[in-house]
Amino acid sequence: MSRLLHIKAIATIRQNNPLLLFLLLAGDFFFIFMFGLLGLNIIRDTGFSLIHDQTYSEIYQYIKFFWLVLCFSFLIYTTREYLYGLFAVAFSFLLLDDYFQIHEYSGGVIARALNIPDTTMLEAVHFGELLVFAIYGVLFLPMFAVMYRSSSANVRRHAVVLIGFVAALAFFAVVVDLLHGLKLPFVIRHTIGAIEDGGELLVISGMFWYVYSMANHSGADVGQRT
């Protein structure tokens, strides 16, 4: 019975806030489109670049990360399920990592410390970044596994969806980023960079929409109980 109720709740979440999802994705595709115009030299404002730091799209992404942290924090308050706290901490760290370029800097430090050589296709710093991402995974996954086991069945089902979003984000941020780092012709690297950063934009929009809908639904339940 509880499983059927939760499936119904997830269906309700997916039906909720279609306008919010549309607006988020419209924002993403706007920045992707403007990057295309920049690549064709139709516009000159380099703030529309997807592949450089501190650009308009990256600031938009920072805001979505911040909203995610707020929504996860609200879910902790309304559900008393602390697995959401792990996601709040993880996305707070990802926001800081993105802004301060922690994994790029740390990757360079590790590459130099281990004397990792450049290859014909890939610079040493990218191997260092892979090690940094591996450390992130080693830190996050065991804590997730422990907290997942102690969570309610409903939260576990939501957590599976959230991990799916995290896996998609990791695909673009790690795998596609590695391809972007290959010593390829400019046009190909430019296209891969657009896929990498555009994919990250879309994944975080989808995740924020889902988590916001969860928080909104959870808040309504609290309101009904009070």
Beta strands, then each sheet from edge to edge (+ up, - down):
end
